[in-house]
Amino acid sequence: MKEALAWSEYCKTLAPAIVETCAKTTVSAGPSGLTKALSAAIEEWKFRHAFARGGWYRLGGIVDADGQRVTDNLESWVENELDARDGDMGQLADDYADKTLYATQLVGQTHYLIAPEGEDHADFLQLEIEDLQETRSHQLFANDPASIEELIDPREGKDNPQPLGLPFYTFRRIQHIGAFLQRMLAQKPDPAPIHRMIDDWGKSSAGNTSAFYNHWVIATREHLDRYHQPVFRAQPIPTLAGEPPEFETEPGTSGLDLQKALTQFDRAVGYPMAWYFHMLTTKAVPHWVAQTVVEDSLGGLAYLPQKDVEVIRSWLHRPYAV
């Protein structure tokens, strides 16, 4: 596998073709249309749609009552206007009292697409493309704001969103997940929970059955701390449609009854040891289950392969959550 820096540079070379593809592909074509367009634009990689995460928005710009664009950046506009008035919010509101201005928001979802690269469970490219639509949010100054937050993103007083155009795709990020995890280790040699989770996947029956990227995507973040040192975060997100199944077994359940509950959960999710990985992430399965499974194994109830028991025992000796 390429070094982490080499992967970072390589991913940059793919970005222009992805940007162009997003501009040419209509959202109405759906994820299948997007993946087909990407395959044609980047023939060396066959991306597949893995997951879509929605329900979020970000601040947009400002339009007037006629829908004419005032600015594309609401926050910068407000900051500049306040600076011109020495931070006086009341003066700003008075100056625009006779003007009807509306804030806009970009409402959307993030599409995660993956393309395998190697044999390791972290060896895959992850492409993030946003599906956005700008909407008119609320009338500025109508709520007599006392702060910037109340002006640009009030909790109350928002109008019913009115679309200002068709949805559109925009490129967000492409990265090699294995390379990102290498950078995390280079900064801090102690494995983070995400490293341990992927390692557990490879050691368990889950890894023998399916690749990690067939069931998870990884939300990554990178920022500088107060000492200007990079800080990396990686959060696994299950690609399971909807919420994980209910694990209704009562505390104290053991033996064949517990085995039945584990099997039902795994079948519902689609791979062995699903209960364990959802215990680490979504918390759909309580921690007492791990302790009881190991106790059952020590008592001679071998309903799990020994390699899975060893993974669970290792977690009990040194717990982590992702």
Secondary structure, DSSP 8 states (H G I E B T S, - for coil): ---HHHHHHHHHHHHHHHHHHHHHS-GGGHHHHHHHHHHHH-TT---EEEEEEEEEEEEEEEEETT--EEES-HHHHHHHHHHTTTT-HHHHHHHTTT--EEEEEEEEEEEEEEEE-SSSTT-EEEEEEEEEEEEEEEETTTT--SSHHHHHS-SS-----EE-S--EEEEEEEEEHHHHHHHHHHH--S--HHHHHHHHHHHSHHHHHS-GGGTEEEEEEEEE-TTS-EEEEEEEEE--SSS-------TT--HHHHHHHHHHHHHHHTSTTHHHHHHHTT--S-THHHHHHHHHHHTT---S-HHHHHHHHHHHHS----
